[in-house]
Amino acid sequence: MAIELERKFLVKGEYKSKAFRSSSVVQGYISSDPSRSVRVRIADDKGFLTIKGKSDELHIGRYEWERALPLNEALELLELCEPGVISKTRYFVKEGDFTFEVDEFCGDNSPLVIAEIELHSSDQQIPAPEWLGREVTGDLRYYNSYLAGNPYSKWDKQ
């Protein structure tokens, strides 16, 4: 079983000048159930189907299964998704031996920017670049599956 170990952070500063690559991403959810989500993603011109399980007690690890799909099949599956398709630009930012994936959300989730970093172990030490903000690992509001149905622009941010 493939376990994804990941931490999430808000972004508070300039990171784009450090990015070595970016990708346009559109994704929707066939199921956004927190205990098992099924996602369809198109990244540039490639399609993917991903199934994720419930997060562990530390909210860092969870089962992930992903397979590439032909673009036409991914486009067809997007039509079956729950309302609330997400679009974002993903920037890949290298910090030491790590690569942060920084998602700049578009549409109803703008101006939200979240950085994610994948780990080899749950206690792995990570860099803290100056642009990295508050950690939101485990806060379900910042999961893409939640944002699809509850856009950031509609949150009460008081």
N, C-alpha and C positions, 0 to 999 in steps of 0.2 A: 504494500500500500504506500503510495507517495504522499508524504506529509510536507506541506508548505509551511515554513517558518517565516513569519513576516511581522515587521513593526511598521506603524503608520505615524506620521507627524504632519502637523500643519506647517506651512511654509510662510516665513515672515520677511524674507529678503530676496535679493536678486540671485538667481541661479542660472538663467538662460545662457549667460556668457560662458558658463562652465560646461554646458551640454555638448556632448560629442555627436548626438543624433536625436532626432525627434520622429514621432509617428502620429498619424491621425487615427483616432480610435472611435468606433461607434459600437455600442453594445446594448443588448437588451436581455431580459430575463424571461425564460419560459417558466421558471419557478424561482421566486425570491424568498422562499421559506428559509429562515435563518439556520435551520438544522440541515438543509440540503438545497443549495441553489443550483440552478441549471442556467448557464449563460451562453449566449451566442455573441461572438465578437468578430468585428472586421477591423483589422489593423492594416492600414494602407490598402493593399490589394489582396490580403490573405484572410481567410476565414478560420474560425476556431469554435469548437464546442467544449465547454468546461463544466464539470460538476464539482462542487465544493461541499464538504461536510461541515458540521458544527465545529466551532472553535473549541480548543482545549481550555482547561481551567485558567491558564495564564493568558488566554486570548491571543496567543502568538502562533500556535500551530493548528492546522486543520488539513484534512484529507483533500487532495486536489487531483483530478483526472482531467487531462486535456488532450484533444486530438485536433489536427488540422482538418479543415473542410475545404472543398472547392468553393470559390467565391460565390458562384451562383447558388449553391446550397445554403451558404450562410445568409445570403440575401433573402432566400425563401423562408428560412427559419426565423429571421427577424420579424417577418409578418405574423408569426404565431406568438410573439412575445407579449407579456403584460404591458399595459400602457406605461410610458415613461422611458423612452430610449435615451441613453446617455451618450453624449459626444464630448470628446476631450482631446487635447494634444498631450502626448506623453513625451517628456524630455528625459534622456538618459544622461545622468551626471555622475562622473567618476570622482570619488573621494578616497584616496589611498587605494587599498585593495578592494573597495566596495563600489558598487554602482547603485545609486538611488534612481528610482523611477518616479519622476515628478509629474503628476497629472494636473494640468490646468483645464478645469472644466468649462464648458461652453453652455450657452442657453440658460435654462432655469437654474442650473447649478453654478453659474458664474457669480461671483469671482472666486469661488473656492479653489484652492491649490493644496494638494496633498502629496507628500513624499512617502514612498514605500521603500523598504529595504528588506531583501530576503537574507535569511541567516542560515548558517550551518548547524547551529545549536541555539537553544532558547536563552542561554546565558552569555552568548557571544557579545563581546564589546564592540561597539560601532563608533565611527567618527561623529563628531558634533560640529558640522560646518556652521558658519555664522548665519546662514540663511534658513537653518532648520529651526522650526518653532516648537510649540507644545506637542507632546506625544498624545495621540488619540487612539493608540492600539486598544482594542477592546470596546471602544465606544461605537456601538452599532450604528449610530447616526451617520458615521463616516464610511460605512460599507457601501460600495457601489450599488448593491442590491437594495439598500434602504433609500439611497439618493434617487434611484430611478422612480420610485413612487412618492417620495417626499423631498422634492427639490430644495436645495440650500436657500434659494432666493425666497422661499415661503416660510422659512424657520423664523420663530420669534427669538431674536438674538439679544434680548435685554439682559 
